[in-house]
Amino acid sequence: MTTTTPAGPGSTPGTRPASSKTPATDNRPGRLLATVLSAQFMALLDVFIVNVAVPTIGSELHATGAELQLVVAGYSITYAVLLITGARLGDLFGHRRVHLVGLAVFTAASLACGLAQGTGELIVFRLVQGAGSALMIPQVLSLIQRHFTGEARAKALGAYAAVLATGAAAGQVLGGILVSADLLGTGWRPVFLVNVPVGLVLLAVGSRVLPRDDVSAPERSRGLDLPGLVLLGAAVSLLTVPLVLGQEEDWPLWSWLCLVAAAVIFALFCGYESRLARRGGAPLIAPRVLRHPGIGLAVFRLLAVMSVNAGFLFLLTLHVQGGLGYTALRAGLTFAPTAVVFGLVGLTWRTWPAAWQPALIPGGFLLAALSVAGVGLALHGGGDGGPWLYAAFAGVGAGLALSFSPTLTRALATVRPEDAADASGLLATVTQLGQLIGVAVFGTLFLNRLESLGAPGAYTSSDALLACMYALAATATLGAVSGLVRRRR
């Protein structure tokens, strides 16, 4: 495995190889990858780890439904809004520096969340947590793109994809374990405090392992596209806020106006960025990244697979805790088969026979479609599903892994190192928006269906779940069709 940045467009003669050592830095690639992926996994856990702790938080802090929604969603709001900004800041000030700053902010905010005495404090610190993640996570992909090449880069991207998607299910599992353990009578607080020792260790290790930033990197001279940042931030905010709060507020008029305004401002952003690029300026996202072969199709596939992934986890959480009355621990462990299989397939698919590789993405989407429908059928009638349920869970994990990991890896494998920050911010934002869309759309469908069926209970919840699982299967089928179209080309 090598960490030398390959020569190519944008490289300069005489650039020091990324594998060279300085007295204060240990640049061994395996340690670099383990460090940044551990930080990413911790941050991704926090998107979902709070879900199973919500009932306990509500009872202990006497929080309203809207306040609990903000506790859960506040992290996602600032995270999604600031991801591309975080990627650009990494280009300007150095990926190592910005990653460590983001990790420090995230760790401090986790401590503050765990010690919060009221809902207002918790909401504010969750917003800060999301901002720390938005600084930290885009640097992970940029560091991989810049310090790995060839086969080593492909393997690193495969590990990145596996970590990125297993964090959701693992967060549900770990959240259930921590809440049920009630360590020293602390209730929900360990779901935040667990990040503190891990974050401190990663800060200490990262200061030694992460490569020193190249102060002569040409992209430092690009500057910060402030108008582009403002337009994109406004568009993502106007999209994100109604998606995470609309269901709780019963989709009021303001939520629909925000969605329309988001589309208008995003169109303005695209027009401004195109004009800036034609004038020779430095747009927030280089147009050549958007024109890169496979990026457009990858965006569609990532939106589809992450919508299915997040929607599936959210619907099952509602059903098993609300309809079946599972404890937080049992609810969390329900997702273990999906997380384990996702991780295994995500890490090994590249070693499968070459003849299988062209069919992995459409086949993965199709397997996911059949498996989520199987989960709905297994749970229909209000039962626990029996052994067939766990086979369906494994199928969901394998199908989503095959849909997600090859899509992300192949889209990024040929991106030029100087475009790493742009691609990182773009695809990380798409991934996060896919999760938000999945929760908003399928969560709304489930709750509306449940309300129309009358008295709540295991049977009516299972009926609502089955309808939503069919909708998830249809979404996955669209992803399979996109894979077949690309394959024919």
Residue, then its C-alpha position, 0 to 999 in steps of 0.5 A: m500500500t502506498t500513500t504517494t499522491p500520483a502525478g496528474p492534472g494539478s500536480t506540481p513537479g517536486t511535490r513531496p510524496a505523502s508518505s515522507k515522514t516528518p519528526a512530528t508525524d507518523n504517516r503510515p497509511g493503515r494508521l491514517l485510514a483507521t484514525v479517520l474512519s474511526a472518527q467518521f464512524m463515531a460522528l455517523l453513530d450520532v445521527f441515529i444513536v439518539n433515536v432509541a434514547v428519545p423516550t427517556i430524554g423526553s421523560e427526564l427533561h419533560a420535553t415536548g414533541a417539538e423539542l424532542q424532534l429538534v434534539v434528534a434533528g438539530y444535529s442533521i440540520t447543521y451537519a447537512v447545511l455545512l458539509i460543503t462549506g467544511a470541504r472547502l475550508g479543508d482545501l483552504f486551511g488544510h485537511r489535517r487542521v480542519h479535521l482535528v478542529g472539527l473533531a475537537v468541536f464534536t467532542a466538546a459538544s458531546l460532553a456538553c450534551g451529556l451534561a445538559q440540564g434542560t432541553g434548550e441546552l441539549i438542542v443548542f449543543r446538538l447543533v454544535q455537534g453537527a457543525g463539528s461533524a460537518l468540519m470533520i467528515p469531508q476531510v476523511l474522503s479528501l485525505i483518502q483521495r490525496h494520500f492513497t492511489g491505485e489498488a490502495r485507494a480502491k480498498a480505502l474507498g471500500a472501507y469508507a463506504a462500509v463505515l459510512a452506511t453501517g453507522a446508521a444501524a450501529g447507532q441504533v444498536l449502541g443506543g439501545i445498549l447504552v440506554s438499557a444499561d443505565l450506567l450509574g443511573t445516568g439514563w440517556r446521557p451515555v449516548f453522548l458521553v461515550n464520544v468523549p473518551v473516543g474523541l480525546v484518543l482520536l485527537a491524540v492519535g490524529s495529531r501524530v498520524l494525519p499527514r502535515d498539510d502542504v502549505s504550497a497546495p495550489e487550491r489554497s489560492r482559490g479563495l472562499d466563494l462566499p456568495g456561493l456558500v450563502l446561496l447553497g447554505a440557504a437552499v440546503s437549510l430551506l430543504t432540510v428544516p421542513l424535512v426534519l420538522g414537517q411531520e411533527e408540525d403536520w406539514p404547515l404552509w411554511s414547510w411547503l413554502c420553504l421547499v419551493a424556495a429551496a428549489v428556486i435558490f438552488a437554481l440561482f446557485c447553479g446559475y451563479e456557479s456556472r457564470l463564476a466558472r466561465r469568468g475564471g473564478a473559483p466556484l464552490i463546486a467545480p463544474r468539472v466534478l459535476r460533469h465527471p463520468g458517473i457522478g450524476l448517476a451516482v448522485f441518483r443512486l446514493l439518494a435512492v439507497m440512503s433514502v431506503n436505508a434511513g426509511f427502513l431503520f426509522l420505520l422499524t424503530l417506530h414499529v418495534q417500539g411503538g407497535l410491539g412494545y420492545t425495550a430500547l435494548r431489544a429494539g437496538l439489537t433488532f438492527a444488528p443483522t442488517a449492520v453486520v451483513f452490511g459491513l461484511v459485504g461492504l468490505t468484501w465485494r471487491t474480492w468477488p469474481a470479476a464476472w459478477q462486478p457489472a451486476l452488483i449495483p442493480g442486483g443489490f438494489l433488487l435484493a434490497a427491494l425483495s428483502v424490505a418487502g420480506v420484512g414487511l410480510a414477516l412482521h404482518g399480523g403483529g407477530d415477531g416475524g420468526p426466523w424468516l425475519y432475520a433472513a430478510f434483515a440479512g438480505v436488506g444489509a447485503g442489498l444495501a451494501l451492494s447498492f451503496s459501496p460500489t456506487l460510491t467507490r466507482a464514482l470516486a475512484t477516478v476523481r482527481p486529487e485536486d477535486a477531492a474536496d468538491a467531490s467529498g462535500l457533494l457526495a457527503t451532502v447527497t448521502q445526508l439529504g438522502q437519509l433526511i428524505g427517507v425519514a421524512v417521506f416514509g415516516t410521514l407515510f407510516l404515520n398517516r397510514l397508522e392514523s387512517l387505520g384507527a386504534p393503534g396496536a401491533y396489528t395496525s402498526s404492522d399493516a402500516l409497516l407493510a404498506c411502507m415496506y412496499a413503497l421502500a421496495a419500489t424506491a429500490t427497484l428504481g435504483a435497480v433500473s438505473g443500474l441496468v441503464r448504466r450497464r447497457r451503456 
